[in-house]
Amino acid sequence: MGAPIPPKATQRIRLGSLHEIRAELARVYRDARARRLPMEDATKLTYILVHLARVTDQATVEAEMCEMEDALRKGAPNGLEHKA
């Protein structure tokens, strides 16, 4: 088992969107391919990032569904009205 991955004190990695998570996954991949990051550490980070991406995606879908439900309850003023 490798040594713990030290956090970079000078740089905070933004992981608030799928785009940012994808960019971090790409960075981990490039670092592992270039042997700047041990493969077992890259595997662990990738596992965490993939799960973070899933949760982020689910939260986004849930928020969008809540917005649509609210719009429908309020009479759908933004063109979301039910068309029979």
C-alpha positions in Angstrom: 0.0 0.0 0.0 1.4 3.4 -0.9 1.9 6.4 1.3 -1.1 8.7 1.8 -1.6 11.3 -1.0 -0.5 14.6 0.5 -2.9 17.5 -0.2 -1.7 20.4 -2.2 -1.8 23.3 0.2 -1.5 25.9 -2.5 -4.3 24.7 -4.8 -7.9 23.9 -4.0 -9.4 21.6 -6.6 -12.9 22.6 -7.6 -15.2 19.6 -8.0 -18.6 21.2 -8.0 -19.6 20.3 -11.5 -19.3 17.3 -13.8 -17.0 19.4 -16.0 -14.6 20.0 -13.1 -14.7 16.4 -12.0 -14.0 15.2 -15.6 -11.0 17.6 -15.7 -9.7 16.2 -12.5 -10.2 12.6 -13.7 -8.2 13.5 -16.8 -5.4 15.0 -14.7 -5.2 11.9 -12.5 -5.1 9.8 -15.7 -2.3 11.9 -17.2 -0.3 11.8 -14.0 -0.6 8.1 -13.7 0.4 7.5 -17.3 3.4 9.8 -16.9 4.3 7.9 -13.6 4.0 11.0 -11.6 1.3 9.3 -9.5 1.5 5.7 -8.4 -1.2 3.5 -10.1 -2.7 2.4 -6.9 -3.2 6.0 -5.8 -4.7 6.9 -9.2 -7.1 4.0 -8.9 -8.3 5.2 -5.5 -8.7 8.8 -6.6 -10.5 7.6 -9.8 -12.9 5.5 -7.7 -13.8 8.5 -5.5 -14.1 10.9 -8.4 -16.4 8.5 -10.3 -18.7 8.3 -7.3 -18.6 12.0 -6.8 -19.6 12.4 -10.4 -22.6 10.1 -9.9 -23.8 12.0 -6.8 -23.3 15.3 -8.6 -25.3 14.1 -11.6 -28.1 12.8 -9.4 -28.3 16.0 -7.4 -28.5 18.0 -10.7 -31.3 15.8 -12.0 -33.1 16.0 -8.7 -32.9 19.8 -8.6 -34.2 20.1 -12.2 -37.1 17.7 -11.4 -38.0 19.8 -8.4 -38.0 23.0 -10.6 -40.2 21.3 -13.2 -42.6 20.1 -10.5 -42.8 23.6 -9.0 -43.5 25.1 -12.4 -46.2 22.6 -13.1 -47.8 23.3 -9.7 -47.8 27.0 -10.3 -49.5 26.7 -13.7 -46.3 26.3 -15.8 -45.7 29.9 -16.8 -42.5 28.9 -18.8 -44.1 26.7 -21.4 -44.1 23.6 -19.3 -47.8 23.3 -19.4 -49.3 19.9 -20.0 -50.3 19.5 -23.6 -53.1 17.0 -24.1 
